């Protein structure tokens, strides 16, 4: 006969794994576009400053 403690623990581990995966995906969807915008703005700023420095 299986241990009842293990039988209760397994579904909670599965649910916890699914929730953490969902949280990771949500954070990736939120953070990646913001990071890309920040990098793009930084590169534009550097490109706009560089000609003034060279001249």
PDB file of N, CA, C, O and CB in Angstrom:
ATOM      1  N   UNK A   1       0.847  -1.182   0.000  1.00  0.00           N
ATOM      2  CA  UNK A   1       0.000   0.000   0.000  1.00  0.00           C
ATOM      3  C   UNK A   1       0.893   1.246   0.000  1.00  0.00           C
ATOM      4  O   UNK A   1       1.805   1.365   0.819  1.00  0.00           O
ATOM      5  CB  UNK A   1      -0.964  -0.002   1.230  1.00  0.00           C
ATOM      6  N   UNK A   2       0.617   2.179  -0.937  1.00  0.00           N
ATOM      7  CA  UNK A   2       1.457   3.383  -0.998  1.00  0.00           C
ATOM      8  C   UNK A   2       1.281   4.269   0.232  1.00  0.00           C
ATOM      9  O   UNK A   2       0.245   4.265   0.896  1.00  0.00           O
ATOM     10  CB  UNK A   2       1.136   4.183  -2.254  1.00  0.00           C
ATOM     11  N   UNK A   3       2.321   5.012   0.496  1.00  0.00           N
ATOM     12  CA  UNK A   3       2.307   5.913   1.633  1.00  0.00           C
ATOM     13  C   UNK A   3       1.375   7.100   1.340  1.00  0.00           C
ATOM     14  O   UNK A   3       1.545   7.773   0.324  1.00  0.00           O
ATOM     15  CB  UNK A   3       3.743   6.402   1.956  1.00  0.00           C
ATOM     16  N   UNK A   4       0.391   7.367   2.220  1.00  0.00           N
ATOM     17  CA  UNK A   4      -0.542   8.472   1.955  1.00  0.00           C
ATOM     18  C   UNK A   4       0.151   9.832   1.902  1.00  0.00           C
ATOM     19  O   UNK A   4      -0.303  10.727   1.189  1.00  0.00           O
ATOM     20  CB  UNK A   4      -1.623   8.500   3.018  1.00  0.00           C
ATOM     21  N   UNK A   5       1.229   9.995   2.635  1.00  0.00           N
ATOM     22  CA  UNK A   5       1.956  11.268   2.603  1.00  0.00           C
ATOM     23  C   UNK A   5       2.535  11.544   1.225  1.00  0.00           C
ATOM     24  O   UNK A   5       2.493  12.671   0.733  1.00  0.00           O
ATOM     25  CB  UNK A   5       3.072  11.270   3.642  1.00  0.00           C
ATOM     26  N   UNK A   6       3.081  10.490   0.607  1.00  0.00           N
ATOM     27  CA  UNK A   6       3.636  10.650  -0.736  1.00  0.00           C
ATOM     28  C   UNK A   6       2.538  10.919  -1.754  1.00  0.00           C
ATOM     29  O   UNK A   6       2.730  11.685  -2.698  1.00  0.00           O
ATOM     30  CB  UNK A   6       4.429   9.406  -1.138  1.00  0.00           C
ATOM     31  N   UNK A   7       1.384  10.284  -1.557  1.00  0.00           N
ATOM     32  CA  UNK A   7       0.279  10.473  -2.495  1.00  0.00           C
ATOM     33  C   UNK A   7      -0.234  11.916  -2.435  1.00  0.00           C
ATOM     34  O   UNK A   7      -0.668  12.456  -3.452  1.00  0.00           O
ATOM     35  CB  UNK A   7      -0.867   9.481  -2.187  1.00  0.00           C
ATOM     36  N   UNK A   8      -0.189  12.539  -1.263  1.00  0.00           N
ATOM     37  CA  UNK A   8      -0.627  13.923  -1.131  1.00  0.00           C
ATOM     38  C   UNK A   8       0.438  14.894  -1.631  1.00  0.00           C
ATOM     39  O   UNK A   8       0.124  15.971  -2.136  1.00  0.00           O
ATOM     40  CB  UNK A   8      -0.975  14.229   0.321  1.00  0.00           C
ATOM     41  N   UNK A   9       1.686  14.503  -1.485  1.00  0.00           N
ATOM     42  CA  UNK A   9       2.782  15.394  -1.831  1.00  0.00           C
ATOM     43  C   UNK A   9       2.953  15.503  -3.350  1.00  0.00           C
ATOM     44  O   UNK A   9       3.279  16.574  -3.863  1.00  0.00           O
ATOM     45  CB  UNK A   9       4.079  14.905  -1.188  1.00  0.00           C
ATOM     46  N   UNK A  10       2.736  14.409  -4.059  1.00  0.00           N
ATOM     47  CA  UNK A  10       2.982  14.401  -5.507  1.00  0.00           C
ATOM     48  C   UNK A  10       2.120  15.431  -6.255  1.00  0.00           C
ATOM     49  O   UNK A  10       2.666  16.193  -7.054  1.00  0.00           O
ATOM     50  CB  UNK A  10       2.714  13.005  -6.069  1.00  0.00           C
ATOM     51  N   UNK A  11       0.800  15.488  -6.031  1.00  0.00           N
ATOM     52  CA  UNK A  11       0.010  16.508  -6.751  1.00  0.00           C
ATOM     53  C   UNK A  11       0.413  17.935  -6.393  1.00  0.00           C
ATOM     54  O   UNK A  11       0.386  18.819  -7.248  1.00  0.00           O
ATOM     55  CB  UNK A  11      -1.469  16.319  -6.456  1.00  0.00           C
ATOM     56  N   UNK A  12       0.784  18.164  -5.142  1.00  0.00           N
ATOM     57  CA  UNK A  12       1.166  19.522  -4.763  1.00  0.00           C
ATOM     58  C   UNK A  12       2.476  19.915  -5.443  1.00  0.00           C
ATOM     59  O   UNK A  12       2.657  21.074  -5.815  1.00  0.00           O
ATOM     60  CB  UNK A  12       1.300  19.639  -3.231  1.00  0.00           C
ATOM     61  N   UNK A  13       3.385  18.964  -5.607  1.00  0.00           N
ATOM     62  CA  UNK A  13       4.625  19.256  -6.329  1.00  0.00           C
ATOM     63  C   UNK A  13       4.339  19.551  -7.793  1.00  0.00           C
ATOM     64  O   UNK A  13       4.950  20.441  -8.385  1.00  0.00           O
ATOM     65  CB  UNK A  13       5.609  18.085  -6.210  1.00  0.00           C
ATOM     66  N   UNK A  14       3.405  18.801  -8.375  1.00  0.00           N
ATOM     67  CA  UNK A  14       3.044  19.018  -9.781  1.00  0.00           C
ATOM     68  C   UNK A  14       2.404  20.391  -9.960  1.00  0.00           C
ATOM     69  O   UNK A  14       2.745  21.123 -10.889  1.00  0.00           O
ATOM     70  CB  UNK A  14       2.082  17.913 -10.275  1.00  0.00           C
ATOM     71  N   UNK A  15       1.479  20.737  -9.073  1.00  0.00           N
ATOM     72  CA  UNK A  15       0.819  22.047  -9.150  1.00  0.00           C
ATOM     73  C   UNK A  15       1.847  23.162  -8.930  1.00  0.00           C
ATOM     74  O   UNK A  15       1.822  24.175  -9.630  1.00  0.00           O
ATOM     75  CB  UNK A  15      -0.328  22.150  -8.101  1.00  0.00           C
ATOM     76  N   UNK A  16       2.731  22.982  -7.980  1.00  0.00           N
ATOM     77  CA  UNK A  16       3.772  23.974  -7.735  1.00  0.00           C
ATOM     78  C   UNK A  16       4.683  24.146  -8.939  1.00  0.00           C
ATOM     79  O   UNK A  16       5.071  25.264  -9.278  1.00  0.00           O
ATOM     80  CB  UNK A  16       4.591  23.584  -6.524  1.00  0.00           C
ATOM     81  N   UNK A  17       5.020  23.046  -9.577  1.00  0.00           N
ATOM     82  CA  UNK A  17       5.853  23.115 -10.781  1.00  0.00           C
ATOM     83  C   UNK A  17       5.158  23.859 -11.900  1.00  0.00           C
ATOM     84  O   UNK A  17       5.774  24.667 -12.595  1.00  0.00           O
ATOM     85  CB  UNK A  17       6.226  21.721 -11.249  1.00  0.00           C
ATOM     86  N   UNK A  18       3.864  23.584 -12.076  1.00  0.00           N
ATOM     87  CA  UNK A  18       3.107  24.272 -13.131  1.00  0.00           C
ATOM     88  C   UNK A  18       2.996  25.766 -12.834  1.00  0.00           C
ATOM     89  O   UNK A  18       3.141  26.593 -13.735  1.00  0.00           O
ATOM     90  CB  UNK A  18       1.701  23.656 -13.276  1.00  0.00           C
ATOM     91  N   UNK A  19       2.737  26.113 -11.573  1.00  0.00           N
ATOM     92  CA  UNK A  19       2.611  27.532 -11.215  1.00  0.00           C
ATOM     93  C   UNK A  19       3.922  28.276 -11.408  1.00  0.00           C
ATOM     94  O   UNK A  19       3.930  29.412 -11.883  1.00  0.00           O
ATOM     95  CB  UNK A  19       2.144  27.675  -9.768  1.00  0.00           C
ATOM     96  N   UNK A  20       5.023  27.648 -11.044  1.00  0.00           N
ATOM     97  CA  UNK A  20       6.310  28.322 -11.218  1.00  0.00           C
ATOM     98  C   UNK A  20       6.648  28.474 -12.698  1.00  0.00           C
ATOM     99  O   UNK A  20       7.260  29.465 -13.095  1.00  0.00           O
ATOM    100  CB  UNK A  20       7.424  27.545 -10.498  1.00  0.00           C
ATOM    101  N   UNK A  21       6.253  27.499 -13.516  1.00  0.00           N
ATOM    102  CA  UNK A  21       6.482  27.607 -14.954  1.00  0.00           C
ATOM    103  C   UNK A  21       5.661  28.747 -15.545  1.00  0.00           C
ATOM    104  O   UNK A  21       6.158  29.518 -16.366  1.00  0.00           O
ATOM    105  CB  UNK A  21       6.137  26.286 -15.656  1.00  0.00           C
ATOM    106  N   UNK A  22       4.410  28.848 -15.126  1.00  0.00           N
ATOM    107  CA  UNK A  22       3.550  29.938 -15.606  1.00  0.00           C
ATOM    108  C   UNK A  22       4.124  31.284 -15.170  1.00  0.00           C
ATOM    109  O   UNK A  22       4.157  32.229 -15.958  1.00  0.00           O
ATOM    110  CB  UNK A  22       2.098  29.771 -15.075  1.00  0.00           C
ATOM    111  N   UNK A  23       4.574  31.374 -13.927  1.00  0.00           N
ATOM    112  CA  UNK A  23       5.149  32.631 -13.434  1.00  0.00           C
ATOM    113  C   UNK A  23       6.399  32.998 -14.233  1.00  0.00           C
ATOM    114  O   UNK A  23       6.614  34.171 -14.539  1.00  0.00           O
ATOM    115  CB  UNK A  23       5.490  32.520 -11.930  1.00  0.00           C
ATOM    116  N   UNK A  24       7.216  32.014 -14.568  1.00  0.00           N
ATOM    117  CA  UNK A  24       8.423  32.268 -15.358  1.00  0.00           C
ATOM    118  C   UNK A  24       8.065  32.785 -16.742  1.00  0.00           C
ATOM    119  O   UNK A  24       8.687  33.724 -17.239  1.00  0.00           O
ATOM    120  CB  UNK A  24       9.270  30.994 -15.475  1.00  0.00           C
ATOM    121  N   UNK A  25       7.056  32.169 -17.370  1.00  0.00           N
ATOM    122  CA  UNK A  25       6.641  32.602 -18.705  1.00  0.00           C
ATOM    123  C   UNK A  25       6.073  34.019 -18.674  1.00  0.00           C
ATOM    124  O   UNK A  25       6.371  34.833 -19.548  1.00  0.00           O
ATOM    125  CB  UNK A  25       5.602  31.632 -19.283  1.00  0.00           C
ATOM    126  N   UNK A  26       5.261  34.306 -17.672  1.00  0.00           N
ATOM    127  CA  UNK A  26       4.670  35.640 -17.564  1.00  0.00           C
ATOM    128  C   UNK A  26       5.758  36.689 -17.359  1.00  0.00           C
ATOM    129  O   UNK A  26       5.725  37.750 -17.982  1.00  0.00           O
ATOM    130  CB  UNK A  26       3.654  35.691 -16.406  1.00  0.00           C
ATOM    131  N   UNK A  27       6.716  36.396 -16.494  1.00  0.00           N
ATOM    132  CA  UNK A  27       7.788  37.364 -16.255  1.00  0.00           C
ATOM    133  C   UNK A  27       8.635  37.556 -17.510  1.00  0.00           C
ATOM    134  O   UNK A  27       9.094  38.665 -17.783  1.00  0.00           O
ATOM    135  CB  UNK A  27       8.675  36.909 -15.083  1.00  0.00           C
ATOM    136  N   UNK A  28       8.845  36.489 -18.273  1.00  0.00           N
ATOM    137  CA  UNK A  28       9.609  36.608 -19.515  1.00  0.00           C
ATOM    138  C   UNK A  28       8.876  37.488 -20.519  1.00  0.00           C
ATOM    139  O   UNK A  28       9.492  38.298 -21.212  1.00  0.00           O
ATOM    140  CB  UNK A  28       9.873  35.222 -20.120  1.00  0.00           C
ATOM    141  N   UNK A  29       7.556  37.325 -20.596  1.00  0.00           N
ATOM    142  CA  UNK A  29       6.757  38.121 -21.534  1.00  0.00           C
ATOM    143  C   UNK A  29       6.778  39.596 -21.129  1.00  0.00           C
ATOM    144  O   UNK A  29       6.758  40.474 -21.992  1.00  0.00           O
ATOM    145  CB  UNK A  29       5.298  37.599 -21.589  1.00  0.00           C
ATOM    146  N   UNK A  30       6.819  39.872 -19.836  1.00  0.00           N
ATOM    147  CA  UNK A  30       6.807  41.259 -19.360  1.00  0.00           C
ATOM    148  C   UNK A  30       8.193  41.884 -19.427  1.00  0.00           C
ATOM    149  O   UNK A  30       8.334  43.040 -19.826  1.00  0.00           O
ATOM    150  CB  UNK A  30       6.278  41.325 -17.927  1.00  0.00           C
ATOM    151  N   UNK A  31       9.210  41.134 -19.042  1.00  0.00           N
ATOM    152  CA  UNK A  31      10.566  41.698 -18.908  1.00  0.00           C
ATOM    153  C   UNK A  31      11.275  41.830 -20.257  1.00  0.00           C
ATOM    154  O   UNK A  31      11.947  42.833 -20.498  1.00  0.00           O
ATOM    155  CB  UNK A  31      11.406  40.826 -17.974  1.00  0.00           C
ATOM    156  N   UNK A  32      11.141  40.844 -21.133  1.00  0.00           N
ATOM    157  CA  UNK A  32      11.895  40.882 -22.395  1.00  0.00           C
ATOM    158  C   UNK A  32      11.560  42.090 -23.269  1.00  0.00           C
ATOM    159  O   UNK A  32      12.480  42.752 -23.749  1.00  0.00           O
ATOM    160  CB  UNK A  32      11.634  39.620 -23.179  1.00  0.00           C
ATOM    161  N   UNK A  33      10.285  42.406 -23.495  1.00  0.00           N
ATOM    162  CA  UNK A  33      10.020  43.607 -24.307  1.00  0.00           C
ATOM    163  C   UNK A  33      10.567  44.883 -23.670  1.00  0.00           C
ATOM    164  O   UNK A  33      11.088  45.749 -24.373  1.00  0.00           O
ATOM    165  CB  UNK A  33       8.526  43.759 -24.533  1.00  0.00           C
ATOM    166  N   UNK A  34      10.454  45.006 -22.362  1.00  0.00           N
ATOM    167  CA  UNK A  34      10.983  46.193 -21.681  1.00  0.00           C
ATOM    168  C   UNK A  34      12.497  46.267 -21.851  1.00  0.00           C
ATOM    169  O   UNK A  34      13.043  47.349 -22.070  1.00  0.00           O
ATOM    170  CB  UNK A  34      10.611  46.173 -20.178  1.00  0.00           C
ATOM    171  N   UNK A  35      13.172  45.137 -21.752  1.00  0.00           N
ATOM    172  CA  UNK A  35      14.626  45.116 -21.917  1.00  0.00           C
ATOM    173  C   UNK A  35      15.007  45.480 -23.347  1.00  0.00           C
ATOM    174  O   UNK A  35      15.976  46.207 -23.566  1.00  0.00           O
ATOM    175  CB  UNK A  35      15.193  43.733 -21.550  1.00  0.00           C
ATOM    176  N   UNK A  36      14.255  44.980 -24.316  1.00  0.00           N
ATOM    177  CA  UNK A  36      14.549  45.300 -25.711  1.00  0.00           C
ATOM    178  C   UNK A  36      14.356  46.787 -25.991  1.00  0.00           C
ATOM    179  O   UNK A  36      15.146  47.395 -26.714  1.00  0.00           O
ATOM    180  CB  UNK A  36      13.663  44.472 -26.642  1.00  0.00           C
ATOM    181  N   UNK A  37      13.312  47.366 -25.422  1.00  0.00           N
ATOM    182  CA  UNK A  37      13.084  48.804 -25.588  1.00  0.00           C
ATOM    183  C   UNK A  37      14.235  49.588 -24.967  1.00  0.00           C
ATOM    184  O   UNK A  37      14.721  50.552 -25.559  1.00  0.00           O
ATOM    185  CB  UNK A  37      11.736  49.225 -24.948  1.00  0.00           C
ATOM    186  N   UNK A  38      14.672  49.181 -23.783  1.00  0.00           N
ATOM    187  CA  UNK A  38      15.769  49.882 -23.117  1.00  0.00           C
ATOM    188  C   UNK A  38      17.049  49.795 -23.941  1.00  0.00           C
ATOM    189  O   UNK A  38      17.771  50.784 -24.066  1.00  0.00           O
ATOM    190  CB  UNK A  38      16.003  49.303 -21.714  1.00  0.00           C
ATOM    191  N   UNK A  39      17.337  48.636 -24.499  1.00  0.00           N
ATOM    192  CA  UNK A  39      18.550  48.473 -25.319  1.00  0.00           C
ATOM    193  C   UNK A  39      18.440  49.324 -26.581  1.00  0.00           C
ATOM    194  O   UNK A  39      19.404  49.979 -26.975  1.00  0.00           O
ATOM    195  CB  UNK A  39      18.772  46.976 -25.694  1.00  0.00           C
ATOM    196  N   UNK A  40      17.278  49.316 -27.207  1.00  0.00           N
ATOM    197  CA  UNK A  40      17.079  50.111 -28.426  1.00  0.00           C
ATOM    198  C   UNK A  40      17.264  51.597 -28.140  1.00  0.00           C
ATOM    199  O   UNK A  40      17.939  52.297 -28.896  1.00  0.00           O
ATOM    200  CB  UNK A  40      15.678  49.858 -29.014  1.00  0.00           C
ATOM    201  N   UNK A  41      16.671  52.077 -27.058  1.00  0.00           N
ATOM    202  CA  UNK A  41      16.817  53.491 -26.709  1.00  0.00           C
ATOM    203  C   UNK A  41      18.270  53.852 -26.394  1.00  0.00           C
ATOM    204  O   UNK A  41      18.747  54.926 -26.762  1.00  0.00           O
ATOM    205  CB  UNK A  41      15.929  53.829 -25.516  1.00  0.00           C
ATOM    206  N   UNK A  42      18.959  52.947 -25.713  1.00  0.00           N
ATOM    207  CA  UNK A  42      20.367  53.187 -25.383  1.00  0.00           C
ATOM    208  C   UNK A  42      21.211  53.266 -26.655  1.00  0.00           C
ATOM    209  O   UNK A  42      22.072  54.136 -26.786  1.00  0.00           O
ATOM    210  CB  UNK A  42      20.904  52.075 -24.454  1.00  0.00           C
ATOM    211  N   UNK A  43      20.956  52.354 -27.587  1.00  0.00           N
ATOM    212  CA  UNK A  43      21.726  52.368 -28.841  1.00  0.00           C
ATOM    213  C   UNK A  43      21.437  53.628 -29.645  1.00  0.00           C
ATOM    214  O   UNK A  43      22.337  54.193 -30.266  1.00  0.00           O
ATOM    215  CB  UNK A  43      21.406  51.123 -29.687  1.00  0.00           C
ATOM    216  N   UNK A  44      20.179  54.070 -29.635  1.00  0.00           N
ATOM    217  CA  UNK A  44      19.849  55.315 -30.341  1.00  0.00           C
ATOM    218  C   UNK A  44      20.546  56.510 -29.697  1.00  0.00           C
ATOM    219  O   UNK A  44      21.039  57.403 -30.386  1.00  0.00           O
ATOM    220  CB  UNK A  44      18.325  55.540 -30.355  1.00  0.00           C
ATOM    221  N   UNK A  45      20.581  56.513 -28.374  1.00  0.00           N
ATOM    222  CA  UNK A  45      21.251  57.601 -27.668  1.00  0.00           C
ATOM    223  C   UNK A  45      22.734  57.622 -27.995  1.00  0.00           C
ATOM    224  O   UNK A  45      23.299  58.682 -28.266  1.00  0.00           O
ATOM    225  CB  UNK A  45      21.046  57.471 -26.158  1.00  0.00           C
ATOM    226  N   UNK A  46      23.366  56.458 -27.971  1.00  0.00           N
ATOM    227  CA  UNK A  46      24.800  56.370 -28.288  1.00  0.00           C
ATOM    228  C   UNK A  46      25.041  56.809 -29.725  1.00  0.00           C
ATOM    229  O   UNK A  46      26.008  57.519 -30.002  1.00  0.00           O
ATOM    230  CB  UNK A  46      25.329  54.925 -28.070  1.00  0.00           C
ATOM    231  N   UNK A  47      24.173  56.395 -30.641  1.00  0.00           N
ATOM    232  CA  UNK A  47      24.341  56.772 -32.053  1.00  0.00           C
ATOM    233  C   UNK A  47      24.176  58.275 -32.234  1.00  0.00           C
ATOM    234  O   UNK A  47      24.834  58.873 -33.086  1.00  0.00           O
ATOM    235  CB  UNK A  47      23.328  56.021 -32.940  1.00  0.00           C
ATOM    236  N   UNK A  48      23.303  58.889 -31.440  1.00  0.00           N
ATOM    237  CA  UNK A  48      23.104  60.332 -31.592  1.00  0.00           C
ATOM    238  C   UNK A  48      24.247  61.131 -30.960  1.00  0.00           C
ATOM    239  O   UNK A  48      24.524  62.254 -31.384  1.00  0.00           O
ATOM    240  CB  UNK A  48      21.769  60.747 -30.966  1.00  0.00           C
ATOM    241  N   UNK A  49      24.903  60.571 -29.966  1.00  0.00           N
ATOM    242  CA  UNK A  49      25.999  61.267 -29.294  1.00  0.00           C
ATOM    243  C   UNK A  49      27.317  61.093 -30.047  1.00  0.00           C
ATOM    244  O   UNK A  49      28.140  62.008 -30.079  1.00  0.00           O
ATOM    245  CB  UNK A  49      26.147  60.761 -27.860  1.00  0.00           C
ATOM    246  N   UNK A  50      27.513  59.941 -30.641  1.00  0.00           N
ATOM    247  CA  UNK A  50      28.788  59.599 -31.274  1.00  0.00           C
ATOM    248  C   UNK A  50      29.241  60.591 -32.341  1.00  0.00           C
ATOM    249  O   UNK A  50      30.409  60.981 -32.319  1.00  0.00           O
ATOM    250  CB  UNK A  50      28.688  58.242 -31.882  1.00  0.00           C
ATOM    251  N   UNK A  51      28.385  61.026 -33.283  1.00  0.00           N
ATOM    252  CA  UNK A  51      28.873  61.986 -34.284  1.00  0.00           C
ATOM    253  C   UNK A  51      29.368  63.292 -33.658  1.00  0.00           C
ATOM    254  O   UNK A  51      30.338  63.873 -34.145  1.00  0.00           O
ATOM    255  CB  UNK A  51      27.770  62.292 -35.286  1.00  0.00           C
ATOM    256  N   UNK A  52      28.738  63.750 -32.618  1.00  0.00           N
ATOM    257  CA  UNK A  52      29.162  64.980 -31.965  1.00  0.00           C
ATOM    258  C   UNK A  52      30.537  64.812 -31.333  1.00  0.00           C
ATOM    259  O   UNK A  52      31.325  65.758 -31.305  1.00  0.00           O
ATOM    260  CB  UNK A  52      28.142  65.402 -30.909  1.00  0.00           C
ATOM    261  N   UNK A  53      30.828  63.642 -30.835  1.00  0.00           N
ATOM    262  CA  UNK A  53      32.121  63.385 -30.200  1.00  0.00           C
ATOM    263  C   UNK A  53      33.212  63.279 -31.256  1.00  0.00           C
ATOM    264  O   UNK A  53      34.323  63.767 -31.049  1.00  0.00           O
ATOM    265  CB  UNK A  53      32.069  62.096 -29.351  1.00  0.00           C
ATOM    266  N   UNK A  54      32.912  62.655 -32.370  1.00  0.00           N
ATOM    267  CA  UNK A  54      33.913  62.473 -33.436  1.00  0.00           C
ATOM    268  C   UNK A  54      34.280  63.818 -34.042  1.00  0.00           C
ATOM    269  O   UNK A  54      35.455  64.053 -34.326  1.00  0.00           O
ATOM    270  CB  UNK A  54      33.382  61.518 -34.537  1.00  0.00           C
ATOM    271  N   UNK A  55      33.329  64.698 -34.247  1.00  0.00           N
ATOM    272  CA  UNK A  55      33.587  66.004 -34.861  1.00  0.00           C
ATOM    273  C   UNK A  55      34.241  66.885 -33.873  1.00  0.00           C
ATOM    274  O   UNK A  55      34.549  68.037 -34.182  1.00  0.00           O
ATOM    275  CB  UNK A  55      32.314  66.652 -35.378  1.00  0.00           C
TER     276      UNK A  55
END
